[in-house]
Amino acid sequence: MRWSEIGGERCSIARTLSVVGERWTMLVLRESFRGVRRFEDFQQRTGASRPVLAERLRQLTADEVLRRERYAEKPDRYEYRLTAKGLDLYPVIVSLMSWGDRWMDDGSGPPLRLTHLACEGPLAPTLACGTCGDPVTARDVRATPA
């Protein structure tokens, strides 16, 4: 199977990877959650080349993860904002960051800390049961065909 065909699989992970599985895409999303909206700022913060970044932004817009909004005319200038679909990727980004903090630490500790605005407590992603609320790990779950 070709990578371009992975979105047609009957697998939620494969379908998700068809949208966010390219390495520059995750960095664009990281910056989107940090408030970056403009092409030049994405380029500076990610280090992606102009053609690669343009393609990633085009694809994220086509997949409705970002929306393109004009902020200036003559010449037309656009910025990119997260859609509801894009905002739903926040737990994914936070979980990747948490995994990196734990397993990819260079000895200097986490480069970023997340704080819950309501209580000022540190944010730690936790997978929990939707029924009882108990935290779960991979050993606490059984996957069955739907």
C-alpha positions in Angstrom: 0.0 0.0 0.0 1.2 3.5 -0.8 1.2 6.2 1.9 -1.2 8.3 -0.3 -3.8 5.5 0.1 -3.6 5.2 3.9 -6.6 7.5 4.4 -8.9 4.9 2.7 -8.1 2.3 5.3 -10.8 1.1 7.7 -8.6 2.2 10.6 -9.1 5.4 12.6 -5.3 5.7 13.2 -4.5 5.3 9.5 -7.1 7.9 8.6 -5.8 10.3 11.2 -2.2 9.8 10.0 -3.4 10.7 6.4 -4.1 14.2 7.8 -1.5 14.7 10.5 1.2 12.1 9.8 3.7 14.2 8.0 6.4 15.6 10.2 6.1 19.3 9.2 2.3 19.1 9.8 2.8 18.4 13.5 5.1 21.4 13.8 2.6 23.6 12.1 0.0 22.4 14.5 2.3 23.0 17.5 2.7 26.6 16.4 -1.0 27.0 15.7 -1.7 26.1 19.3 0.9 28.7 20.4 -1.0 31.4 18.5 1.0 31.6 15.2 -1.2 32.5 12.3 0.9 33.9 9.5 3.0 32.2 6.9 6.2 34.0 7.7 5.8 33.2 11.4 5.2 29.5 10.7 8.3 29.5 8.5 10.5 31.1 11.1 9.2 29.0 14.0 9.3 25.6 12.2 12.2 26.0 9.8 10.2 24.5 7.0 11.0 25.7 3.4 8.5 27.9 1.7 7.3 25.2 -0.7 6.9 22.6 2.0 5.1 25.0 4.4 2.8 26.2 1.6 1.9 22.6 0.8 1.3 21.7 4.5 -0.9 24.8 5.0 -2.8 24.1 1.8 -3.4 20.5 2.9 -4.5 21.4 6.4 -6.9 23.9 5.0 -8.3 21.3 2.5 -8.7 18.8 5.4 -10.5 21.6 7.4 -8.0 21.5 10.2 -7.1 25.1 9.5 -9.1 27.8 7.9 -7.6 30.6 5.8 -8.8 34.1 6.5 -7.8 37.3 4.7 -6.4 40.0 7.1 -5.2 42.5 4.5 -6.0 43.6 1.0 -3.8 45.1 -1.8 -2.0 42.8 -1.7 -4.2 40.1 -0.2 -2.7 38.6 2.9 -4.0 35.6 4.8 -3.6 34.0 8.1 -4.4 30.4 9.3 -6.7 29.7 12.2 -7.6 26.4 13.9 -11.1 25.1 13.1 -13.1 23.0 15.6 -11.6 19.9 13.9 -8.1 21.4 14.5 -8.8 22.3 18.1 -9.8 18.7 18.7 -6.1 17.8 18.0 -5.0 19.6 21.2 -5.0 16.4 23.4 -2.9 14.7 20.7 -0.3 17.5 20.7 -0.2 17.6 24.5 0.2 13.8 24.7 3.1 13.9 22.2 4.7 16.7 24.2 4.3 14.7 27.4 5.8 11.6 25.9 8.7 13.7 24.6 9.3 15.2 28.0 9.5 11.8 29.5 11.4 9.8 26.9 13.4 12.3 24.9 14.7 14.5 27.7 18.2 15.8 27.0 18.8 16.3 30.8 17.6 19.9 30.9 14.0 19.1 31.7 10.9 20.0 29.8 11.3 23.0 27.5 7.7 24.1 28.1 5.2 23.8 31.0 1.5 23.8 30.6 -0.6 25.5 33.3 -4.4 25.2 33.7 -5.7 28.8 33.6 -8.6 28.1 36.0 -6.6 26.8 39.0 -3.0 27.5 37.9 -2.1 23.8 38.4 0.3 21.9 36.1 -1.4 20.1 33.2 -0.7 16.4 32.9 -2.6 14.5 30.1 -4.4 11.5 31.4 -6.5 8.9 29.6 -9.7 8.2 31.6 -12.7 5.9 31.2 -15.7 7.8 29.9 -18.0 5.9 32.2 -16.4 5.8 35.6 -13.6 8.4 35.2 -10.8 6.1 36.3 -7.4 6.6 34.7 -6.5 3.8 32.2 -3.4 2.5 30.6 -2.9 0.2 27.6 -3.2 -2.8 30.0 -6.6 -1.7 31.2 -8.3 -1.7 27.8 -9.7 -4.3 25.4 -10.2 -3.3 21.7 -13.1 -5.0 19.9 -14.3 -4.6 16.4 -17.2 -2.2 16.2 
